[in-house]
Amino acid sequence: MELIAAKSIVSKAKSPELWFGAEYNMNIYRGCCHGCIYCDSRSDCYQVDNFDEVKAKENALSIIEKDLKGKRNKGVVATGAMSDPYNPYEAEQRLTRRALELLHKYGFGCCIATKGSLITRDIDILKSIIKHSPVIAKITITSADDKLSKMVEPNAQPSSKRFEAIGGLSRNGIFAGVLLMPILPFIEDNEENLVNIIRLAHESGAKFVYPTLAVSLRDNQKVYFYKALDEKFPGVKEKYIKQYGNSFWCYSSNYKVLMEIIKENCDKYGLLYKMKDIIHAYKSKYQSEQLTLY
């Protein structure tokens, strides 16, 4: 794997209250080989050359340790925003695992986003972290059907494997749930798909389902996405052009109806779906303990 230079890896998050309460961000890898047709990280603004090739940051672990030592305040460190921390190379490289060990060593929590079941390999470390800090695992699932998920996310594990991962995490006391995003208009934004995802999330022991019934499209990512639509979903590109034009956010035309369906089904199964409620659920215990100490 090609290595790329980095001066710092753990950086301060701008708005923790808007994104799962993570105070810091950490991306060990750059690029992603899942091949998801919708991924916004291909956009020019991120300046990631050859995005489909996974690269690791050189001396990542020593940089992360230095970054953590230099933080005056503890907090939750998020990973998985720009590149899946459990890409296929992680099985051998073990950079994510060793980074989690450093989070544990220095008393930080973690917020993980992934499409890979390899996260279950690190349940032992996650269980160690939750003894002192918050942990949340977010598994992206946009289709209840493995065949459709293969078309939309061709090199990622099928949805069924991701539900199994949620089950493994939940059985071990890890606060885990579904990132229901992005939901592609004209492809995944239908009642049957959403209801089945929520049902399967419940059956897997998920604590939450966080939805975004839209996809973002800009510059070269739009070109990539439209080409994929022509290849996999003939005729759908024309619907996007007619419905959204040059819009950045492409929301489902059935947004209000489908959000009500999501809320009703999440309430039915006792699943959280509001950001503030999810953050409170996995962090409040530790905040209360800190107050008690003082």
Secondary structure, DSSP 8 states (H G I E B T S, - for coil): --EE--S--EEE-S-GGGTTT-SEEE--EES--S--TT-GGGSGGG--TTTTS-EEETTHHHHHHHHHHT-SS--EEEE-SSS-TT-TTHHHH-HHHHHHHHHHHTT-EEEEEES-GGGGGGHHHHHHHTTTS-EEEEEE---SSHHHHHHHSTTS--HHHHHHHHHHHHHTT-EEEEEE----TTTT-SHHHHHHHHHHHHHHT-SEEEE--EEE--HHHHHHHHHHHHHHSTTHHHHHHHHHTT-SEEE-TTHHHHHHHHHHHHHHHT-B-SHHHHHHHHHHHHHHHHHHH-
